Amino acid sequence: MAILLGILVGILAVIGAALVALIARFRRNQQRADAVWDEFQPQPLGLEPVKRLTVMPLVDARTANAELAGEAAVSYLVEADDARVLFDLGLNGQGEAPSPLQRNAATLGVDLDAVDGVVISHRHLDHVGGFRAQRAHTFVLPDVLLEKAEVPVYLPEPLEHPTASVQVVERPQHIAPGIATIGPIPGALFVLGWTPEQALAVNVAGKGIVLIVGCGHQGVRRIVERAEALFDEPLYGLVGGLHFPVTGSAVQRIAGADRPPWQPPTKDDVYEAIRYLQDKGLKRIVLSPHDSCDWTMGAFKETWGSDFDVVTVGQRIEFPRNSHEESI
């Protein structure tokens, strides 16, 4: 009994030490993120208007039909008039060949070879192509882009790749005509640590700025404040993830928590974000289900009504909005 008790005490001591270390790391990262945010002075970034913006989800948790593969990850084809950007690279959690991203693109008739560039929001496994890629500090491009070194890949922090033309984004900049990155904004997560993340902005003529977000680890307020500082046009819409798995899986709730120890987002946090986005005048929200739960999406739906949609693989998201969303 004494031996078992000693083992138990030892295990608890190790767990306690690990928890203390995580809390200490989180507080350092949080202080660092706040300092970076306070010190950075964004300069206005003119963004030419486009007549039409289309976001085609190629990877996300929901699909338009059974022919398409769903996974809790992100990859969107962003088309602003003639510019085409691939935003994030999915997960491929089963290590399939071809990957869900490539299979869905083929099913939807999307020519990945025609993209002008790739933007990775942040380096988490569900955005860079899987756990192995994240661990190796790299990313997994679709096969058709592997040999196209002239296609740039824009990253919020340094990652390695044998063929890609890697460009580390340090501040807001243009990516393609009518498309800009608002620049990396660091987030501090309790388990996942230091997480710089960038979002895209597109200026839709007659509407305003539409933000395209990966997970929103930067925080809704900082995303919006950065966009307001960069552009004269009003904010109009937001497409993508905001990481509100209030009633979702324990893994999502804990891994992405930004308050120690293991304090996940609450319903009050969701209501606060909704009020904030309302106050900022956003007219349309299309929320990704890959990192938000059904309850959260229901709360957004109650607020925006017919101007709320759920990101669904195979269903085009269009600005200005047609009378119906086109799906295969």
FENJOZI-V546759 format. One record per pair of residues at least 24 apart in sequence whose ideal C-beta (glycine too) atoms are under 10 Angstrom apart, sorted by the first residue. I is the first residue (numbers start at 1). J is the second residue. Records with the same first field share a line. If there is no record, write none. Layout:
I = J  J
This chain:
19 = 260  261  262
20 = 261
22 = 190  191  193  260  261  262
23 = 190  260  261
24 = 260
25 = 188  190  191  193  194  260
26 = 188  189  190  191  193  194  257  258  259  260  261
27 = 188  260
28 = 188  193  194
29 = 186  187  188  189  190  192  193  194  195  258
30 = 186  187  188  189  190  194  258  259  260
31 = 188
32 = 186  188  194
33 = 185  186  187  188  189  194  195  196  218  219  222  258
34 = 186  188
35 = 186
36 = 184  185  186  196
37 = 185  186  187  218  219  222  225  226
40 = 170  171  172  183  184  185  186  226  229
41 = 171  229
42 = 171  172  182  183  225  226  227  228  229  230
43 = 171  172  229  230
44 = 172  229  230  231  232
45 = 171  172  173  174  180  181  182  183  201  227  229  230  231  232
46 = 174  180  203  230  231  232  233
47 = 80  172  174  177  178  179  180  201  202  203  209  230  231  232  233
48 = 80  81  174  177  178  179  180  203  205
49 = 80  81  178  202  203  204  205  206  207  208  233
50 = 79  80  81  82  83  176  177  178  179  202  203  204  205  210  319
51 = 80  81  178  204  205  206  319  320
52 = 79  80  81  178  202  204  205  318  319  320  322
53 = 78  79  80  81  83  178  179  202  203  204  205  207  210  212  236  237  239  317  318  319  320
54 = 78  79  80  81  84  316  317  318  319  326
55 = 79  80  87  200  202  210  212  237  239  240  286  311  315  316  317  318  319
56 = 84  104  105  108  110  313  314  315  316  317  318  326
57 = 87  104  108  239  240  286  288  290  310  311  312  313  314  315  316  317
58 = 86  87  88  89  90  100  101  102  103  104  105  107  108  110  112  142  313  314
59 = 88  89  90  91  92  99  100  101  102  103  104  105  126  127  129  290  311  313
60 = 88  90  104  240  241  288  289  290  291  310  311  312  313  314  315
61 = 241  288  289  290  291  292  310  311  312  313
62 = 288  289  290  297  310  311  312  313  314  315
63 = 100  104  107  312  313  314  315  327
64 = 108  312  313  314  315  316  325  326  327  328
65 = 107  312  313  314  315  327  328
67 = 103  104  107  108  314  328
68 = 100  103  104  107  108  312  313  314  315  327  328
69 = 94  96  99  100  101  102  103  104  107  313
70 = 100  104  289  290  312  313  314
71 = 99  100  101  104  126  290  313
72 = 126  245  248  249  251  252  288  289  290  291
73 = 100  101  124  125  126  127  128  129  130  214  241  288  290  291
74 = 101  120  121  124  126  127  212  213  214  215  240  241  288  290  291  311
75 = 99  100  101  102  104  105  112  118  126  127  129  142  214  313
76 = 119  121  200  212  214  239  240  288  311  313  317
77 = 105  108  110  111  112  114  115  316
78 = 115  116  117  119  175  176  178  179  200  202  210  212  239  317
79 = 110  114  115  116  176  178  179  202  316  318
80 = 175  176  177  178  179  200  202  203  204  210  319
81 = 176  177  178  179  202  205
82 = 116  176  177  178
83 = 115  116  117  175  176  177  178  179  202
84 = 110  111  112  114  115  116  117  176  179
85 = 115  116  117  118  119  152  154  175  176  179  181  200  202  212
86 = 110  112  115  116  117  118  119  120  141  142  145  151  153
87 = 115  117  118  119  120  121  127  154  175  179  199  200  212  213  214  239  240
88 = 118  119  120  121  122  124  126  127  128  129  139  212  214  215  240  241
89 = 118  119  120  121  126  127  128  129  130  133  139  140  141  142  145  153
90 = 125  126  127  128  129  130  140  142  290
91 = 124  125  126  127  128  129  130  131  133  134  140  290
92 = 125  126  129  130  131  132  133  140
93 = 125  126  130  131
94 = 130
95 = 130  131  132
97 = 143
98 = 142  143
99 = 129  130  140  142  143
100 = 313
101 = 129  140  141  142  313
102 = 142  143  144
104 = 313  314
105 = 142  144
107 = 313  314  328
108 = 313  314  315  316  327  328
109 = 328
111 = 144
112 = 141  142  143  144  145  151
113 = 142  143  144  145  148  151
114 = 144
115 = 142  144  145  148  151  176
116 = 151  152  175  176  177  179
117 = 145  150  151  152  153  154  165  167  175  176  179
118 = 142  145  151  152  153  154  155  164  165  167  175
119 = 152  153  154  155  156  167  169  175  176  179  181  198  199  200  212  214
120 = 153  154  155  156  157  159  166  169  197  198  214
121 = 154  155  156  181  184  195  196  197  198  199  200  212  213  214  215  216  217  218  240  241
122 = 155  156  157  184  185  186  187  192  195  196  197  198  199  214  215  217  218
123 = 155  156  157  158  159  192  194  195  196  197
124 = 189  192  195  197  214  215  217  255  256  291
125 = 192
126 = 214  215  241  290  291
127 = 197  214  215  241  290
128 = 155  159
133 = 159  161
134 = 159
136 = 160  161
137 = 161
138 = 162  164  166
139 = 164  166
152 = 176
154 = 181  198  200
155 = 184  196  198
156 = 181  183  184  185  186  195  196  197  198  199  214  218
157 = 184  186  194  195  196  197  198
169 = 196  198
172 = 198  201  226  227  229  230  231
173 = 198
175 = 200  201  202
176 = 200  202
178 = 202  203  204  205
179 = 203  212
180 = 209  227  230  231
181 = 212  230
182 = 209  211  212  213  218  222  223  224  225  226  227  229  230  231
183 = 226  230
184 = 218
185 = 217  218  219  222  223  225  226
186 = 217  218  222
187 = 215  216  217  218  219  222  243  256  258
188 = 217  258  259  260
189 = 215  217  243  255  256  257  258  259  260
190 = 254  255  256  257  258  259  260  261  262  263  264
191 = 251  254  255  256  257  258  260  261  262
192 = 217  254  255  256  257  258
195 = 256  258
197 = 222  223
198 = 223  226
199 = 223  226  227  238  239  240
200 = 239  240
201 = 226  227  230  231  233  235
202 = 236  237  239  319
203 = 231  232  233  236
204 = 233  236  237  318  319  320
205 = 233  319  320
206 = 236  319  320
207 = 233  234  235  236  237  283  284  319  320  321
208 = 232  233  234  235  236  237  281  282  283  319
209 = 233  234  235  236  237  238  282
210 = 235  236  237  238  239  282  283  284  286  317  319
211 = 235  236  237  238  239  240  282
212 = 237  238  239  240  286  317
213 = 238  239  240  241  242  243  287  288
214 = 240  241  242  243  288  290  291
215 = 240  241  242  243  256  288  290  291  292
216 = 240  241  242  243  244  256  273  287  288  291  292
217 = 241  242  243  256  258  291
218 = 243
219 = 243  258  273
220 = 244  269  272  273  274  276  277  280
221 = 272  273  276  277  280
224 = 273  276  277  279  280  282
225 = 280
227 = 280
228 = 280
234 = 280  281  282  283
235 = 277  280  281  282  283
236 = 281  282  283  284  319  320
237 = 282  283  284  285  286  307  317  319  321
238 = 277  280  282  283  284  285  286  287
239 = 284  285  286  287  288  309  311  317  319
240 = 285  286  287  288  290  291  311  317
241 = 287  288  289  290  291  292  311
242 = 269  270  273  277  285  287  288  291  292  296  300
243 = 288  290  291  292  296
244 = 269  270  273  274  287  291  292  293  295  296  297  299  300
245 = 289  290  291  292  293  295  296
246 = 270  292  293  294  295  296  299
247 = 292  293  294  295  296
248 = 289  291  292  293  294  295  296
249 = 293
252 = 290  291  292  293
253 = 293
255 = 291
256 = 291
265 = 292  293  296
267 = 295  296  299
269 = 296
270 = 295  296  297  298  299  300
271 = 299  303
273 = 299  300
274 = 299  300  302  303  304
275 = 303
277 = 303  304
278 = 303  304
282 = 307
283 = 307  319  321
284 = 308  309  317  319  320  321
285 = 309  310
286 = 310  311  312  315  317  319  325
287 = 311
288 = 312
